[in-house]
Amino acid sequence: MTRHLLRLIWNRKRQNFLLTVEIFFSFLTLFGVVLIGMQYANNARHPVGYQIARVWSIGVDRKEPAGDPAVRARHRETYDQLVRALSDMPEIEVVAAGFTGPYSNSNWGSGTDLTGGRSVNFGVNSVTDGYRDLFDIPIAEGRWFSREDDAATWKPVVINRRLAREIFGEGTAVGQIIPEAPDRDNPPPDPAAAAKRQSKRVVGVIDEFRQDGELSAPQNYLFYRMRLDYEDPEANLPERILVRLAPGTPASFEESLVKRAMAVAGAWSFEVQAVEDMRTDKLRSYTTPLMVVGTIAGFLLLMVGLGLTGVVWQSVTQRIREFGLRRAKGATIPNVRTQVLSEILIMTSLAVIAAVVLLAQVPLLPLPRDLTGIPASVFIASIAVTVIAIYVLTLACGWQPSRLATRIQPAEALHYE
Amino acid sequence: MVRHYFVLAVKVLLRRKFFTFISLFGISFTLLVLTVVAAFFDHAFGPGQEEPRQNRTLYAERTLMHGPHSTSGSSGGFKLFDQYARDLPGLERLSLHENGHTVHTYLDGRKISSSLKRTDDEYWRILEFRFVEGTSFGTADVAEARFVAVINVATRDRIFGGQPALGQTFEADGQRFRVIGVVENVSSLRTVPYADIWVPYTTAKTDAFKREITGDWNAMALAKDTASMAAIHEEFNSRLLRVELPDPKEYKALVAPFETRLATFAREMPLTDRKDPESQVWRFVGLLTLLGLLFVLVPAVNLVNINISRIMERASEIGVRKAFGAPARTLVGQFLVENILLTLIGGAVGFVLSIFVLQAITDSGLFTYARFTINLRVFGWGMAFAVLFGLISGVYPAWRMSRLNPVQALKGGSR
C-alpha cells in the first residue's frame, strides 16, 4: 500500500515537491518561534535568586571620568558619604552600592582561563556588603562579604552554584582559590606578588543570581567585594546605589530622596527607578520581539494552511476519475479518505525529516556555548512540539478535501471517461 | 490585447473565489509586512521634517578604541571634535551635542521624566524644528551659559498643563531653566533631533567633558555639498592618527568616522565588521535583502502552488489556445499579466491594511512621538514589492503552463 502511495506521489512529483518545500519552510519558521517560547518557559521555571519588593535603583551619572587617581578618590569618598546619608533616612531600611543590579541594562561579563586549559565565562558584579541583605539573596554555602574580609590579602569573591560546579565540580568551593592560568600575553612585572594579590578566593556560594531576570538563560555569576571606605586603585566605583524602603513608603518619597542625594553630590545626576518597573521593562524587551515574530509566523502558517487546503482540494477534484474507479472496484469511503490523508502525511513526513535532519546539525556546529545556551532537552522538546503541530496543521488542511473525495458517486465519477 | 487579458484574468479570478481569496490573503499579508518595514525604515532614515539636509550631513556618533587585548566603544568626547573637526575642509557647519539624558522634574509630588539634550547653537542651524512658540537659543546664550531651554509640546503639556510657556521657568535635574522656545514633538527614532528639552551645553554641571577624547558627545557635520562629504570623512580619519589616546598602554588606535545616518546604524548591527566601516552599509543592505527574501519565500512558494492549481484547472482553455497556434511566449505573457494584476490587487489591500497597522503602532506609544505614515516613497516601495512578488511567483507557473501538451490539455488535465 505504502509503495503504491509513494508511486502516486512520485507521479505528481513536481507539484508535490513544491508542497513539500512549503511545509519544510513552515516547519523551520514555526520551530524558531517554538524554540524561543520553550526556552523562555524553561527559564521561567527557575528562581532568579533575589527579592525586589520595595527596592529602588538609583542610577548615578558622575559627569566626569575617574581616570585620574585624585578624581577617583574624591568620587569614592562622595559615594561613601552618599551611602551614609541615605542610610540615615528613616524611610530607608538598607542601602547598598554596586556596579549593576537586577533588570539593569548594564552588564559586565568576564572569562578566565583555568589551569588545566579549560576556560569559563561568567557575569560579574562588584557590590558592597549590604547587597545581600537588600535583595535577600539566599546563601547556599559559606558566607557573604563582611568586615572579616577587610584584612584579606586576596580578592574575596562570592559565586553562584552553577559557577562553583563548573570550576570545582561536586567538591566544596568555599575557601578555595579559583585556579587561574597566568596571562601569557600580559605578564605582570612581579609575578609572585601579583599572583598573591590577584587570586580570587571563594568565601561563599549563593544559589543563583540571574541579573536579567526570569526569562534570561541561567548564567555563571561572580561577585567582587566593593569597599567605599578604602582606596583600592584596581576596584571599580559603583554605578548605582540601591535602597530598600520601609513598608508603606509612598512613591512621592523619591523627591526627598533625590534632594538628599543632591545635597551630598550636587554635580552628579540621579535616576531613580523602582526595580519592579525595571523588571516590567526588561520582561517586555524579551516578550515584545517574540510577540511580533509569533504574530507574523502565525499569519504565515494560516496562509500556508489555506494554500495547502486549496491545492489538495484542486488535486482531489482533478482526480475524481481515479477515486471513482477505486470506489467502483470496491474501495470503501474510509479507504479513499485514508488514501488522500496518507498522501498528505507522506509529504509532510518528507518535509519534516528533511527539516529535522537539518536542525540536528545545529548542535554539531562549533558555536560558542554562551551563544546557544539552549539545553538539549528544550531543543528536542521544541522539535517534538513543532512536528506535532505541523502534522496537525497538514491533516486539518486535508480533512475537508478528503471528505469531498468520498462524496463522489462512483457512477458519476466514471461518467467523465 | 492586454485589455483582453485583463478581462479574462478578472473572469478567471471570480470563477474560483476560494482560490482568489487564498491568493489575495497571502499576497496582502506579505505586502503588509513589507510595507510596514519600509515605513519604519523611511521614518527612521528617510529625509524628515527636522533633517531636510540629511543628504549632505555626516554624523560621528560611535568611537571605538582598539588595543591588543580589548576594544572599547562609546560616543566621542567633546575635545576630540572641538580640537580636530572644527576646521575640516568642505565643512559648512559643525554641531556638537551631548547624548540625551533622562532628567526628572518633581511637581506637586508628581515625577515628570524627560530626555534632556545639551547642544550648541549650530545644532539649530543644521536642523529645522517647527517652533510653536519663541525661538532657539543662539551664540550669545551658549557663550554666556544662560539657563534657557527649548521644550517640546509634550513637555509643555506635562509641566505647564498645555498653557503658553514662554518666559516660564522649570526645574530639571536640580537646575532651573527659562523656556525660550517650544517645538513640535520629534520622533524618538530620529535620534539626532529627538529630545524633550534642549539646553545650551555650557550649562553642564561640570566642565570635565571639555577634556575628553571619548565620552558622551556626537558631532554633526553639514558639508558644503555632497561632493565634499568624502573629503570630510577622509581628512578626519587621517587626523585621528595624531590624536593622543587617553590610555596608550591599553589602546593603540581610535576609530571615529564621520558617516551617513544609515552607516552609523549599520555599524551597530551584528554580522558587520566593525573595523571596516566602508563595507558595512552594503553588508547591512545585503543582510536586510536576504532576510526579506527569506521572509517572502514561504508566501511565494504558496502562491506558486496555488497558481499551478489554477492553471491546471484551465488546462482545456490553454489546450484550445495552443491548438490554435498561440506561441509559448504569448501564454507566458498572459499569465504574468494575470499574476501581476492579482498581486497589485493584493498589494492595494495590504497597503490599506498597513495604514491601519501603522496607526495602531503609532497609537501604542511603543516608539515615543513616532508617527508612522505612508508617503509617496513608501507607496513606491510597496508597488515595487508587489510587482517583484508577482514576477517571482508567476514565472515558474507560467513556464509550466506554456509547456502543457495541447493534446493532454484538451482532454482536461495533466499530471
Interface residues (C-beta under 8 A of the other chain):
Chain A: N11 R12 R14 Q15 L18 L19 V21 E22 F25 S26 T29 D61 K63 E64 P65 G67 D185 N186 A251 S252 E254 E255 V258 M262 G266 A267 W268 S269 E271 V272 T288 I296 F299 L300 M303 V304 L306 G307 L308 T309 G310 V311 W313 Q314 S315 Q318
Chain B: F18 F19 F21 I22 F25 G26 F29 T30 V33 P68 H69 H101 T102 V103 H104 Y106 G109 K111 D173 G174 A204 K205 T206 A208 F209 E212 G215 P246 D247 L297 V298 P299 V301 N302 L303 V304 N305 I306 I308 S309 R310 M312 E313 L366 R400 G413 R415
